[in-house]
Amino acid sequence: MKVKMFDKEWDISSITYKQKRELWQLSLNAFRDDKDNQDDYFKLINRVEELSGVTEKDLESISMAQVDLLLQQIFTEYMGLEKKDS
């Protein structure tokens, strides 16, 4: 799987159905009740990082804010939430 972001094409590991379900459940905790669920958000993002196969070396050239944006984009791709051209 490939994700294009920050003028780079990132090679991302594919995940299983069971792993998608796990991420979905983590996201429900992170984005519930319009409350600040920062701890749950970082659990989700950290799990996306683990599953994605992206390494520290891959991330050295971007800022922490960009790392979070990349991981959010990977999550979006995993969940099939990206808008498709029709």
MMTF fields as JSON, N, C-alpha, C and O atoms, coordinates in Angstrom:
{
  "mmtfVersion": "1.0.0",
  "mmtfProducer": "UNKNOWN",
  "numBonds": 343,
  "numAtoms": 344,
  "numGroups": 86,
  "numChains": 1,
  "numModels": 1,
  "chainsPerModel": [1],
  "groupsPerChain": [86],
  "chainIdList": ["A"],
  "bondAtomList": [4, 2, 8, 6, 12, 10, 16, 14, 20, 18, 24, 22, 28, 26, 32, 30, 36, 34, 40, 38, 44, 42, 48, 46, 52, 50, 56, 54, 60, 58, 64, 62, 68, 66, 72, 70, 76, 74, 80, 78, 84, 82, 88, 86, 92, 90, 96, 94, 100, 98, 104, 102, 108, 106, 112, 110, 116, 114, 120, 118, 124, 122, 128, 126, 132, 130, 136, 134, 140, 138, 144, 142, 148, 146, 152, 150, 156, 154, 160, 158, 164, 162, 168, 166, 172, 170, 176, 174, 180, 178, 184, 182, 188, 186, 192, 190, 196, 194, 200, 198, 204, 202, 208, 206, 212, 210, 216, 214, 220, 218, 224, 222, 228, 226, 232, 230, 236, 234, 240, 238, 244, 242, 248, 246, 252, 250, 256, 254, 260, 258, 264, 262, 268, 266, 272, 270, 276, 274, 280, 278, 284, 282, 288, 286, 292, 290, 296, 294, 300, 298, 304, 302, 308, 306, 312, 310, 316, 314, 320, 318, 324, 322, 328, 326, 332, 330, 336, 334, 340, 338],
  "bondOrderList": [1, 1, 1, 1, 1, 1, 1, 1, 1, 1, 1, 1, 1, 1, 1, 1, 1, 1, 1, 1, 1, 1, 1, 1, 1, 1, 1, 1, 1, 1, 1, 1, 1, 1, 1, 1, 1, 1, 1, 1, 1, 1, 1, 1, 1, 1, 1, 1, 1, 1, 1, 1, 1, 1, 1, 1, 1, 1, 1, 1, 1, 1, 1, 1, 1, 1, 1, 1, 1, 1, 1, 1, 1, 1, 1, 1, 1, 1, 1, 1, 1, 1, 1, 1, 1],
  "groupList": [{"groupName": "MET", "atomNameList": ["N", "CA", "C", "O"], "elementList": ["N", "C", "C", "O"], "formalChargeList": [0, 0, 0, 0], "bondAtomList": [1, 0, 2, 1, 3, 2], "bondOrderList": [1, 1, 2], "singleLetterCode": "M", "chemCompType": "L-PEPTIDE LINKING"}, {"groupName": "LYS", "atomNameList": ["N", "CA", "C", "O"], "elementList": ["N", "C", "C", "O"], "formalChargeList": [0, 0, 0, 0], "bondAtomList": [1, 0, 2, 1, 3, 2], "bondOrderList": [1, 1, 2], "singleLetterCode": "K", "chemCompType": "L-PEPTIDE LINKING"}, {"groupName": "VAL", "atomNameList": ["N", "CA", "C", "O"], "elementList": ["N", "C", "C", "O"], "formalChargeList": [0, 0, 0, 0], "bondAtomList": [1, 0, 2, 1, 3, 2], "bondOrderList": [1, 1, 2], "singleLetterCode": "V", "chemCompType": "L-PEPTIDE LINKING"}, {"groupName": "PHE", "atomNameList": ["N", "CA", "C", "O"], "elementList": ["N", "C", "C", "O"], "formalChargeList": [0, 0, 0, 0], "bondAtomList": [1, 0, 2, 1, 3, 2], "bondOrderList": [1, 1, 2], "singleLetterCode": "F", "chemCompType": "L-PEPTIDE LINKING"}, {"groupName": "ASP", "atomNameList": ["N", "CA", "C", "O"], "elementList": ["N", "C", "C", "O"], "formalChargeList": [0, 0, 0, 0], "bondAtomList": [1, 0, 2, 1, 3, 2], "bondOrderList": [1, 1, 2], "singleLetterCode": "D", "chemCompType": "L-PEPTIDE LINKING"}, {"groupName": "GLU", "atomNameList": ["N", "CA", "C", "O"], "elementList": ["N", "C", "C", "O"], "formalChargeList": [0, 0, 0, 0], "bondAtomList": [1, 0, 2, 1, 3, 2], "bondOrderList": [1, 1, 2], "singleLetterCode": "E", "chemCompType": "L-PEPTIDE LINKING"}, {"groupName": "TRP", "atomNameList": ["N", "CA", "C", "O"], "elementList": ["N", "C", "C", "O"], "formalChargeList": [0, 0, 0, 0], "bondAtomList": [1, 0, 2, 1, 3, 2], "bondOrderList": [1, 1, 2], "singleLetterCode": "W", "chemCompType": "L-PEPTIDE LINKING"}, {"groupName": "ILE", "atomNameList": ["N", "CA", "C", "O"], "elementList": ["N", "C", "C", "O"], "formalChargeList": [0, 0, 0, 0], "bondAtomList": [1, 0, 2, 1, 3, 2], "bondOrderList": [1, 1, 2], "singleLetterCode": "I", "chemCompType": "L-PEPTIDE LINKING"}, {"groupName": "SER", "atomNameList": ["N", "CA", "C", "O"], "elementList": ["N", "C", "C", "O"], "formalChargeList": [0, 0, 0, 0], "bondAtomList": [1, 0, 2, 1, 3, 2], "bondOrderList": [1, 1, 2], "singleLetterCode": "S", "chemCompType": "L-PEPTIDE LINKING"}, {"groupName": "THR", "atomNameList": ["N", "CA", "C", "O"], "elementList": ["N", "C", "C", "O"], "formalChargeList": [0, 0, 0, 0], "bondAtomList": [1, 0, 2, 1, 3, 2], "bondOrderList": [1, 1, 2], "singleLetterCode": "T", "chemCompType": "L-PEPTIDE LINKING"}, {"groupName": "TYR", "atomNameList": ["N", "CA", "C", "O"], "elementList": ["N", "C", "C", "O"], "formalChargeList": [0, 0, 0, 0], "bondAtomList": [1, 0, 2, 1, 3, 2], "bondOrderList": [1, 1, 2], "singleLetterCode": "Y", "chemCompType": "L-PEPTIDE LINKING"}, {"groupName": "GLN", "atomNameList": ["N", "CA", "C", "O"], "elementList": ["N", "C", "C", "O"], "formalChargeList": [0, 0, 0, 0], "bondAtomList": [1, 0, 2, 1, 3, 2], "bondOrderList": [1, 1, 2], "singleLetterCode": "Q", "chemCompType": "L-PEPTIDE LINKING"}, {"groupName": "ARG", "atomNameList": ["N", "CA", "C", "O"], "elementList": ["N", "C", "C", "O"], "formalChargeList": [0, 0, 0, 0], "bondAtomList": [1, 0, 2, 1, 3, 2], "bondOrderList": [1, 1, 2], "singleLetterCode": "R", "chemCompType": "L-PEPTIDE LINKING"}, {"groupName": "LEU", "atomNameList": ["N", "CA", "C", "O"], "elementList": ["N", "C", "C", "O"], "formalChargeList": [0, 0, 0, 0], "bondAtomList": [1, 0, 2, 1, 3, 2], "bondOrderList": [1, 1, 2], "singleLetterCode": "L", "chemCompType": "L-PEPTIDE LINKING"}, {"groupName": "ASN", "atomNameList": ["N", "CA", "C", "O"], "elementList": ["N", "C", "C", "O"], "formalChargeList": [0, 0, 0, 0], "bondAtomList": [1, 0, 2, 1, 3, 2], "bondOrderList": [1, 1, 2], "singleLetterCode": "N", "chemCompType": "L-PEPTIDE LINKING"}, {"groupName": "ALA", "atomNameList": ["N", "CA", "C", "O"], "elementList": ["N", "C", "C", "O"], "formalChargeList": [0, 0, 0, 0], "bondAtomList": [1, 0, 2, 1, 3, 2], "bondOrderList": [1, 1, 2], "singleLetterCode": "A", "chemCompType": "L-PEPTIDE LINKING"}, {"groupName": "GLY", "atomNameList": ["N", "CA", "C", "O"], "elementList": ["N", "C", "C", "O"], "formalChargeList": [0, 0, 0, 0], "bondAtomList": [1, 0, 2, 1, 3, 2], "bondOrderList": [1, 1, 2], "singleLetterCode": "G", "chemCompType": "PEPTIDE LINKING"}],
  "groupTypeList": [0, 1, 2, 1, 0, 3, 4, 1, 5, 6, 4, 7, 8, 8, 7, 9, 10, 1, 11, 1, 12, 5, 13, 6, 11, 13, 8, 13, 14, 15, 3, 12, 4, 4, 1, 4, 14, 11, 4, 4, 10, 3, 1, 13, 7, 14, 12, 2, 5, 5, 13, 8, 16, 2, 9, 5, 1, 4, 13, 5, 8, 7, 8, 0, 15, 11, 2, 4, 13, 13, 13, 11, 11, 7, 3, 9, 5, 10, 0, 16, 13, 5, 1, 1, 4, 8],
  "groupIdList": [1, 2, 3, 4, 5, 6, 7, 8, 9, 10, 11, 12, 13, 14, 15, 16, 17, 18, 19, 20, 21, 22, 23, 24, 25, 26, 27, 28, 29, 30, 31, 32, 33, 34, 35, 36, 37, 38, 39, 40, 41, 42, 43, 44, 45, 46, 47, 48, 49, 50, 51, 52, 53, 54, 55, 56, 57, 58, 59, 60, 61, 62, 63, 64, 65, 66, 67, 68, 69, 70, 71, 72, 73, 74, 75, 76, 77, 78, 79, 80, 81, 82, 83, 84, 85, 86],
  "secStructList": [7, 3, 3, 3, 3, 6, 6, 3, 3, 3, 3, 7, 7, 7, 7, 7, 2, 2, 2, 2, 2, 2, 2, 2, 2, 2, 2, 2, 2, 2, 6, 7, 6, 6, 1, 7, 7, 2, 2, 2, 2, 2, 2, 2, 2, 2, 2, 2, 2, 2, 2, 2, 6, 7, 7, 2, 2, 2, 2, 6, 6, 1, 7, 2, 2, 2, 2, 2, 2, 2, 2, 2, 2, 2, 2, 2, 2, 2, 2, 6, 7, 1, 7, 7, 7, 7],
  "xCoordList": [0.851, 0.0, 0.905, 1.966, 0.475, 1.248, 0.399, -0.801, 1.028, 0.384, 1.275, 2.467, 0.699, 1.453, 1.202, 0.064, 2.316, 2.216, 3.596, 4.602, 3.638, 4.885, 5.899, 7.079, 5.419, 6.266, 7.002, 8.119, 6.37, 6.984, 5.899, 4.747, 6.288, 5.392, 5.862, 6.977, 4.999, 5.33, 4.828, 3.676, 5.7, 5.304, 4.714, 5.381, 3.473, 2.743, 2.317, 1.851, 2.478, 2.043, 0.522, -0.18, 0.027, -1.407, -1.767, -0.916, -3.037, -3.472, -4.641, -5.299, -4.877, -5.945, -7.275, -7.323, -8.328, -9.662, -9.675, -10.211, -9.082, -9.058, -8.321, -8.749, -7.234, -6.495, -7.31, -7.255, -8.067, -8.958, -9.999, -10.286, -10.558, -11.55, -10.926, -11.548, -9.71, -9.004, -8.842, -9.122, -8.391, -8.217, -9.55, -9.631, -10.594, -11.912, -12.369, -12.885, -12.182, -12.572, -11.77, -12.327, -10.472, -9.654, -10.133, -10.118, -10.551, -11.019, -12.316, -12.531, -13.185, -14.433, -14.167, -14.896, -13.132, -12.752, -12.107, -12.347, -11.299, -10.558, -11.461, -11.175, -12.541, -13.397, -14.822, -15.77, -14.984, -16.327, -16.769, -15.943, -18.014, -18.678, -18.127, -18.298, -17.48, -16.922, -16.082, -16.014, -15.449, -14.589, -13.135, -12.825, -12.246, -10.814, -10.37, -10.284, -10.096, -9.689, -8.271, -8.001, -7.377, -6.02, -5.28, -4.587, -5.421, -4.742, -5.209, -4.399, -6.516, -7.057, -6.644, -6.393, -6.573, -6.124, -4.694, -4.398, -3.81, -2.425, -2.293, -1.387, -3.172, -3.189, -3.498, -2.869, -4.472, -4.843, -3.685, -3.302, -3.134, -2.064, -0.824, -0.18, -0.493, 0.663, 0.443, 1.377, -0.792, -1.085, -1.015, -0.538, -1.491, -1.369, 0.106, 0.484, 0.936, 2.377, 2.953, 3.716, 2.592, 3.09, 2.681, 3.496, 1.424, 0.914, 1.408, 1.519, 1.705, 2.043, 3.388, 3.603, 4.285, 5.617, 6.551, 7.699, 6.07, 6.916, 7.92, 7.553, 9.184, 10.233, 10.653, 10.333, 11.365, 11.916, 12.763, 12.691, 13.557, 14.42, 13.59, 13.974, 12.439, 11.546, 11.039, 10.815, 10.864, 10.221, 11.2, 10.777, 12.486, 13.495, 13.411, 13.743, 12.978, 13.026, 11.801, 11.737, 10.821, 9.619, 9.412, 9.939, 8.64, 8.386, 7.392, 6.745, 7.278, 6.32, 4.89, 4.082, 4.573, 3.229, 2.971, 1.869, 3.975, 3.835, 3.714, 2.995, 4.412, 4.283, 2.828, 2.256, 2.225, 0.825, -0.094, -1.012, 0.151, -0.664, -0.52, -1.504, 0.695, 0.924, 0.185, -0.481, 0.298, -0.362, -1.88, -2.568, -2.407, -3.844, -4.258, -5.307, -3.418, -3.713, -3.666, -4.496, -2.704, -2.618, -3.871, -4.442, -4.299, -5.534, -6.712, -7.515, -6.81, -7.892, -7.874, -8.92, -6.688, -6.55, -6.953, -7.677, -6.485, -6.827, -8.338, -8.871, -9.019, -10.455, -11.283, -12.501, -10.621, -11.344, -12.163, -13.205, -11.701, -12.43, -12.007, -12.6, -10.999, -10.496, -11.515, -12.062, -11.775, -12.709, -12.144, -10.965, -12.988, -12.605, -13.208, -14.344, -12.447, -12.997, -13.987, -13.694, -15.159, -16.152, -16.373, -17.179],
  "yCoordList": [-1.163, 0.0, 1.236, 1.242, 2.265, 3.51, 4.676, 4.736, 5.603, 6.845, 7.985, 8.015, 8.915, 10.078, 11.248, 11.659, 11.786, 12.911, 13.526, 12.817, 14.84, 15.567, 15.301, 15.061, 15.349, 15.157, 13.823, 13.715, 12.818, 11.497, 10.436, 10.657, 9.288, 8.141, 7.174, 6.657, 6.94, 6.104, 4.684, 4.488, 3.688, 2.285, 1.885, 1.956, 1.468, 1.143, -0.319, -0.807, -1.003, -2.399, -2.485, -1.651, -3.486, -3.763, -4.379, -4.956, -4.251, -4.844, -5.791, -5.743, -6.645, -7.641, -7.026, -5.935, -7.751, -7.348, -7.17, -6.188, -8.124, -8.067, -6.806, -6.169, -6.453, -5.239, -3.987, -3.012, -4.002, -2.881, -2.717, -1.599, -3.817, -3.762, -3.181, -2.377, -3.59, -3.069, -1.554, -0.834, -1.069, 0.37, 1.099, 2.196, 0.491, 1.117, 1.277, 2.329, 0.25, 0.316, 1.376, 2.111, 1.464, 2.504, 3.899, 4.83, 4.036, 5.346, 5.758, 6.945, 4.799, 5.128, 5.715, 6.599, 5.232, 5.806, 7.173, 8.077, 7.327, 8.577, 9.73, 10.884, 9.434, 10.489, 10.4, 10.509, 10.207, 10.057, 11.313, 12.028, 11.565, 12.553, 13.965, 14.723, 14.347, 15.706, 16.107, 17.284, 15.127, 15.396, 15.254, 14.676, 15.79, 15.674, 14.267, 13.946, 13.455, 12.072, 11.862, 10.926, 12.746, 12.757, 11.44, 10.948, 10.875, 9.598, 8.507, 7.738, 8.441, 7.437, 7.726, 6.801, 9.003, 9.383, 8.878, 8.312, 9.083, 8.647, 7.126, 6.58, 6.436, 4.968, 4.535, 3.62, 5.2, 4.899, 5.191, 4.336, 6.382, 6.792, 5.907, 5.536, 5.574, 4.709, 3.311, 2.685, 2.824, 1.499, 1.54, 0.594, 2.634, 2.803, 2.77, 2.129, 3.468, 3.486, 2.069, 1.678, 1.306, -0.067, -0.934, -1.681, -0.831, -1.675, -1.246, -2.07, 0.035, 0.587, 0.108, 0.073, -0.256, -0.65, 0.528, 0.338, 1.742, 2.931, 2.907, 2.653, 3.172, 3.112, 4.513, 5.51, 4.567, 5.84, 6.49, 7.7, 5.694, 6.224, 6.883, 7.922, 6.268, 6.845, 8.225, 9.102, 8.402, 9.61, 10.71, 11.801, 10.44, 11.401, 12.755, 13.78, 12.769, 14.003, 14.894, 15.968, 14.465, 15.292, 15.631, 14.957, 16.68, 17.138, 16.21, 15.381, 16.354, 15.554, 15.823, 14.898, 17.081, 17.406, 16.694, 16.198, 16.644, 15.957, 14.445, 13.777, 13.911, 12.482, 12.18, 11.218, 13.0, 12.788, 12.887, 12.082, 13.868, 14.007, 12.789, 12.309, 12.296, 11.104, 9.904, 9.167, 9.711, 8.571, 8.69, 7.681, 9.903, 10.105, 9.731, 9.123, 10.102, 9.763, 8.252, 7.697, 7.595, 6.131, 5.503, 4.577, 5.998, 5.509, 5.675, 4.757, 6.844, 7.121, 6.121, 5.619, 5.835, 4.852, 3.456, 2.742, 3.073, 1.756, 1.583, 0.509, 2.627, 2.546, 2.733, 2.553, 3.093, 3.31, 4.585, 4.669, 5.582, 6.839, 7.897, 8.974, 7.611, 8.587, 8.748, 7.764, 10.009, 10.274, 9.699, 9.866, 9.036, 8.46, 9.301, 9.763, 9.498, 10.173, 9.23, 8.053, 9.756, 8.878, 9.216, 8.569],
  "zCoordList": [0.0, 0.0, 0.0, 0.624, -0.699, -0.78, -0.297, -0.568, 0.42, 0.84, 0.373, 0.678, -0.362, -0.839, 0.09, 0.315, 0.636, 1.555, 1.728, 1.742, 1.858, 2.065, 0.94, 1.193, -0.284, -1.463, -1.454, -1.96, -0.877, -0.784, -0.905, -0.533, -1.43, -1.45, -0.365, -0.419, 0.614, 1.77, 1.522, 1.138, 1.744, 1.665, 3.004, 4.036, 2.977, 4.197, 4.151, 3.121, 5.256, 5.341, 5.278, 5.851, 4.589, 4.602, 5.946, 6.623, 6.326, 7.59, 7.345, 6.306, 8.321, 8.23, 8.67, 9.238, 8.394, 8.857, 10.376, 10.888, 11.088, 12.553, 13.034, 13.997, 12.379, 12.743, 12.43, 13.179, 11.329, 11.022, 12.119, 12.547, 12.569, 13.655, 14.927, 15.622, 15.218, 16.389, 16.287, 17.246, 15.129, 14.936, 15.015, 15.567, 14.465, 14.511, 15.955, 16.332, 16.754, 18.161, 18.905, 19.72, 18.637, 19.256, 18.84, 19.646, 17.596, 17.118, 17.793, 18.038, 18.097, 18.775, 20.152, 20.603, 20.818, 22.115, 21.947, 22.747, 20.926, 20.73, 20.316, 20.635, 19.612, 19.055, 19.571, 18.793, 20.852, 21.422, 22.169, 22.738, 22.165, 23.028, 22.959, 23.914, 21.885, 21.76, 22.971, 23.325, 23.601, 24.759, 24.346, 23.304, 25.175, 24.934, 25.341, 26.526, 24.354, 24.584, 24.063, 23.31, 24.476, 23.939, 24.184, 23.294, 25.365, 25.645, 24.693, 24.175, 24.464, 23.552, 22.11, 21.337, 21.751, 20.408, 20.179, 19.127, 21.163, 20.98, 21.011, 20.382, 21.722, 21.645, 20.212, 19.68, 19.599, 18.217, 17.27, 16.472, 17.355, 16.441, 16.619, 15.638, 17.857, 18.106, 17.537, 17.035, 17.616, 17.052, 15.521, 14.893, 14.925, 13.469, 13.08, 12.1, 13.858, 13.563, 13.613, 12.73, 14.636, 14.769, 13.578, 13.037, 13.178, 12.103, 10.732, 9.825, 10.576, 9.262, 8.722, 7.511, 9.623, 9.188, 8.95, 8.551, 9.191, 9.064, 10.211, 11.358, 9.901, 10.919, 11.37, 10.723, 12.477, 12.952, 11.875, 11.662, 11.205, 10.136, 9.039, 8.503, 8.703, 7.692, 8.123, 7.289, 9.417, 9.94, 10.344, 10.727, 10.264, 10.719, 10.02, 10.616, 8.784, 7.985, 8.151, 7.553, 8.957, 9.136, 10.61, 11.495, 10.857, 12.228, 12.933, 12.293, 14.241, 15.012, 14.555, 14.47, 14.261, 13.76, 12.436, 12.2, 11.579, 10.298, 10.495, 9.752, 11.488, 11.803, 12.141, 11.627, 13.007, 13.375, 12.16, 12.007, 11.298, 10.086, 9.177, 8.616, 9.035, 8.221, 8.81, 8.083, 10.109, 10.747, 10.654, 10.504, 10.74, 10.545, 9.124, 8.911, 8.155, 6.766, 6.552, 5.832, 7.174, 7.076, 7.678, 7.101, 8.828, 9.456, 8.496, 8.324, 7.877, 6.927, 5.778, 5.366, 5.267, 4.185, 4.666, 3.973, 5.847, 6.387, 6.538, 6.26, 6.972, 7.213, 5.945, 5.963, 4.842, 3.594, 3.619, 2.968, 4.367, 4.52, 3.528, 3.48, 2.744, 1.765, 0.659, 0.161, 0.268, -0.828, -2.123, -2.436, -2.845, -4.138, -5.249, -5.141, -6.316, -7.495, -8.163, -8.372, -8.495, -9.126, -10.568, -11.237]
}
